[in-house]
Amino acid sequence: MGVALLGGSVFTKQPIWVAQGLVSALGFIVTLTAWGGVGALSNLALAYVVTGAWGQGSNVVAQVVGYSKFGGELDRLIASPVKPHIYLLGLLLGTSPFMLEGLLPSFILFYITGYTPIKVFEEVALLAPASLVAGSFFSLAIVLNIKNPTNVSAITNPLYTLTVVLPPVYYPLGFLPGWLRLVSLCDPAVSLLQVGRILTGYSEPLNPDYVLLSATLSIAVVVLLSLKSFRWGLR
């Protein structure tokens, strides 16, 4: 809880960041409804589950760790009795309000598009934690190797854009040509969303087993890369 309070101070000091994200998400819902009706929102419900959790991990958690590294706070925690898994769990808990930017709009969309409560729980329970962990480790693998403190937010913000906005997260995978579909599945956010689409019966142009394998491998790779950079203890 102590780590969570420290990590979540970014939210308590300026909660308007979360409000800004909620307004943007709701505005996107209105925009898509105006252009394509309620039918255009069927994919967005799942996308917001993934992007909300992914954004918390890849952007917020990574920035907190990055600035803690350059401010000396990370060294103090590394030398303390705090274990690495406790530190990471505390950070995820403390920054969790930022996940609401995606989860709250997604619940609205689940209701609008006719999802049952049990189905909603299944999708959130499956996609949100996996996306949160994958997003955190993905950015940590990069942030922990940054040498200039001014590059922390300058790198994490574009990473979110390159992994969520540009790839087939808000639009169907089938929109891309065949070879780009395979390349895009290397992005954990894309592969996780594809798993959610398959579970909800959304038709995709790839074998479900291949999609599941891609999600597993992409998450495993980012975790291993971040653990290699995330050194803990007096060594």
C-alpha positions as CSV (number, residue, x, y, z in Angstrom):
1,M,0.0,0.0,0.0
2,G,2.9,2.3,0.6
3,V,4.2,1.8,-2.9
4,A,0.7,2.3,-4.2
5,L,0.3,5.6,-2.5
6,L,3.7,6.8,-3.8
7,G,3.0,5.6,-7.3
8,G,-0.6,6.9,-7.3
9,S,0.5,10.4,-6.2
10,V,0.5,11.4,-9.8
11,F,-3.3,10.9,-9.8
12,T,-4.0,12.5,-6.5
13,K,-2.0,15.6,-7.4
14,Q,-3.7,16.0,-10.8
15,P,-6.9,13.9,-11.3
16,I,-7.9,16.0,-14.3
17,W,-5.7,13.7,-16.4
18,V,-8.1,10.9,-15.9
19,A,-11.1,13.1,-16.6
20,Q,-9.4,14.2,-19.8
21,G,-9.0,10.6,-20.9
22,L,-12.7,9.9,-20.1
23,V,-13.9,12.9,-22.1
24,S,-11.8,11.8,-25.1
25,A,-13.1,8.2,-24.9
26,L,-16.7,9.4,-24.7
27,G,-16.1,11.8,-27.6
28,F,-14.9,8.9,-29.7
29,I,-18.0,7.0,-28.9
30,V,-20.2,9.9,-30.0
31,T,-18.2,10.3,-33.2
32,L,-18.4,6.7,-34.3
33,T,-22.1,6.5,-33.5
34,A,-22.7,9.6,-35.6
35,W,-20.9,8.0,-38.6
36,G,-21.8,4.4,-38.3
37,G,-24.6,4.0,-35.7
38,V,-24.6,1.7,-32.8
39,G,-23.2,-1.1,-35.0
40,A,-20.0,0.7,-35.3
41,L,-19.5,0.4,-31.5
42,S,-19.4,-3.4,-31.3
43,N,-15.6,-3.6,-31.5
44,L,-14.9,-0.5,-29.5
45,A,-16.1,-2.1,-26.2
46,L,-13.4,-4.7,-26.4
47,A,-10.8,-2.1,-27.7
48,Y,-11.4,0.1,-24.7
49,V,-10.8,-2.7,-22.2
50,V,-7.4,-3.4,-23.9
51,T,-6.3,0.2,-24.5
52,G,-7.3,1.4,-21.0
53,A,-5.2,-1.3,-19.3
54,W,-2.4,-1.0,-21.9
55,G,-2.3,2.8,-21.5
56,Q,-1.9,2.5,-17.8
57,G,0.9,0.0,-18.1
58,S,2.8,1.3,-21.1
59,N,2.5,5.0,-20.4
60,V,1.7,5.8,-16.7
61,V,3.6,3.0,-15.0
62,A,6.6,3.4,-17.3
63,Q,6.7,7.1,-16.6
64,V,6.5,6.7,-12.9
65,V,9.4,4.1,-12.9
66,G,11.4,6.2,-15.4
67,Y,11.2,9.4,-13.3
68,S,11.8,7.4,-10.1
69,K,15.0,6.1,-11.7
70,F,16.4,9.5,-12.5
71,G,15.2,11.0,-9.2
72,G,17.0,8.4,-7.1
73,E,13.7,7.0,-5.6
74,L,14.1,3.7,-7.5
75,D,17.6,3.1,-6.1
76,R,16.2,3.7,-2.5
77,L,13.5,1.1,-3.1
78,I,15.9,-1.3,-4.7
79,A,18.1,-1.1,-1.6
80,S,15.1,-1.5,0.8
81,P,13.4,-4.7,2.0
82,V,10.7,-4.2,-0.6
83,K,10.6,-7.1,-3.1
84,P,10.3,-6.4,-6.8
85,H,6.9,-8.1,-7.2
86,I,5.6,-6.0,-4.3
87,Y,6.9,-2.9,-6.0
88,L,5.3,-3.7,-9.3
89,L,2.0,-4.7,-7.7
90,G,2.0,-1.5,-5.7
91,L,2.6,0.6,-8.8
92,L,-0.2,-1.2,-10.7
93,L,-2.6,-0.6,-7.8
94,G,-1.6,3.0,-7.3
95,T,-2.0,4.0,-10.9
96,S,-5.1,1.9,-11.5
97,P,-7.4,5.0,-11.7
98,F,-5.9,5.6,-15.2
99,M,-7.4,2.3,-16.3
100,L,-10.8,3.8,-15.8
101,E,-10.3,5.9,-18.9
102,G,-11.0,2.7,-20.9
103,L,-13.0,0.5,-18.5
104,L,-15.8,3.0,-17.8
105,P,-16.6,3.8,-21.4
106,S,-16.3,0.1,-22.2
107,F,-19.0,-0.8,-19.7
108,I,-21.2,1.8,-21.3
109,L,-20.5,0.2,-24.7
110,F,-21.1,-3.3,-23.4
111,Y,-24.6,-2.2,-22.3
112,I,-25.4,-0.4,-25.5
113,T,-24.3,-3.3,-27.7
114,G,-26.2,-5.9,-25.7
115,Y,-23.5,-7.8,-23.8
116,T,-24.7,-9.8,-20.9
117,P,-23.2,-9.0,-17.4
118,I,-21.4,-12.4,-17.3
119,K,-20.0,-11.9,-20.7
120,V,-18.7,-8.5,-19.7
121,F,-17.0,-9.9,-16.6
122,E,-15.4,-12.6,-18.7
123,E,-13.9,-10.2,-21.2
124,V,-12.7,-7.7,-18.6
125,A,-11.2,-10.5,-16.4
126,L,-9.4,-11.9,-19.4
127,L,-8.2,-8.9,-21.3
128,A,-7.6,-6.2,-18.8
129,P,-5.0,-7.9,-16.5
130,A,-3.1,-9.4,-19.4
131,S,-3.0,-6.1,-21.2
132,L,-2.0,-4.2,-18.1
133,V,1.0,-6.6,-17.4
134,A,2.0,-6.7,-21.0
135,G,1.9,-2.9,-21.4
136,S,3.9,-2.4,-18.2
137,F,6.7,-4.8,-19.1
138,F,6.7,-3.6,-22.7
139,S,7.5,0.0,-21.8
140,L,9.8,-0.9,-18.8
141,A,12.0,-2.8,-21.2
142,I,12.6,0.5,-23.0
143,V,12.4,3.1,-20.2
144,L,14.9,1.3,-17.9
145,N,17.5,1.7,-20.7
146,I,16.9,5.4,-21.2
147,K,19.9,7.6,-20.3
148,N,18.3,11.1,-20.6
149,P,15.4,11.9,-18.2
150,T,13.9,14.3,-20.7
151,N,13.3,11.3,-23.0
152,V,11.0,9.4,-20.6
153,S,7.6,10.9,-21.6
154,A,9.0,11.7,-25.0
155,I,9.3,8.0,-25.7
156,T,6.4,6.5,-23.7
157,N,3.8,8.7,-25.3
158,P,4.7,7.8,-28.9
159,L,5.0,4.1,-27.8
160,Y,1.3,4.2,-26.9
161,T,0.5,5.7,-30.3
162,L,2.5,3.1,-32.2
163,T,1.1,0.1,-30.3
164,V,-2.6,1.1,-30.1
165,V,-3.6,4.0,-32.4
166,L,-1.8,2.9,-35.6
167,P,-2.2,-0.9,-35.4
168,P,-5.6,-2.7,-35.9
169,V,-7.0,-2.1,-32.4
170,Y,-9.8,0.4,-33.2
171,Y,-10.3,-1.1,-36.7
172,P,-10.6,-4.8,-37.9
173,L,-7.5,-6.8,-38.6
174,G,-9.0,-7.8,-42.0
175,F,-8.5,-4.3,-43.2
176,L,-4.8,-4.9,-43.5
177,P,-3.1,-7.0,-46.3
178,G,-2.1,-10.5,-45.3
179,W,1.6,-9.9,-44.4
180,L,0.7,-6.9,-42.3
181,R,-1.8,-8.9,-40.3
182,L,1.0,-11.2,-39.2
183,V,3.3,-8.4,-38.4
184,S,0.7,-6.6,-36.4
185,L,0.1,-9.6,-34.2
186,C,3.7,-9.1,-32.8
187,D,2.1,-6.2,-30.9
188,P,0.7,-7.6,-27.6
189,A,-2.2,-5.1,-27.6
190,V,-3.3,-6.3,-31.1
191,S,-2.9,-10.0,-30.3
192,L,-4.8,-9.7,-27.0
193,L,-7.6,-7.8,-28.7
194,Q,-7.8,-10.5,-31.3
195,V,-8.3,-13.1,-28.6
196,G,-11.2,-11.1,-27.2
197,R,-12.7,-10.7,-30.7
198,I,-12.5,-14.5,-31.3
199,L,-14.1,-15.3,-27.9
200,T,-17.0,-13.0,-28.7
201,G,-17.6,-14.6,-32.1
202,Y,-16.2,-11.9,-34.2
203,S,-15.0,-13.4,-37.5
204,E,-11.3,-12.9,-38.2
205,P,-9.1,-13.9,-41.2
206,L,-6.6,-15.9,-39.1
207,N,-6.6,-19.2,-37.3
208,P,-7.6,-18.8,-33.6
209,D,-4.8,-21.1,-32.5
210,Y,-2.3,-18.9,-34.3
211,V,-3.7,-15.8,-32.7
212,L,-3.6,-17.3,-29.2
213,L,0.0,-18.5,-29.8
214,S,1.0,-15.0,-31.0
215,A,-0.5,-13.4,-27.8
216,T,1.3,-15.8,-25.6
217,L,4.6,-15.4,-27.3
218,S,4.4,-11.6,-27.6
219,I,3.7,-11.2,-23.9
220,A,6.4,-13.7,-23.0
221,V,9.0,-11.7,-25.1
222,V,8.2,-8.3,-23.5
223,V,8.3,-9.8,-20.0
224,L,11.7,-11.4,-20.6
225,L,13.1,-8.3,-22.1
226,S,12.0,-6.1,-19.2
227,L,13.2,-8.6,-16.5
228,K,16.6,-8.4,-18.2
229,S,16.7,-4.7,-17.7
230,F,14.9,-4.6,-14.3
231,R,17.7,-5.3,-11.8
232,W,16.9,-5.4,-8.1
233,G,19.0,-5.7,-5.0
234,L,22.5,-4.7,-4.0
235,R,24.6,-6.2,-6.7
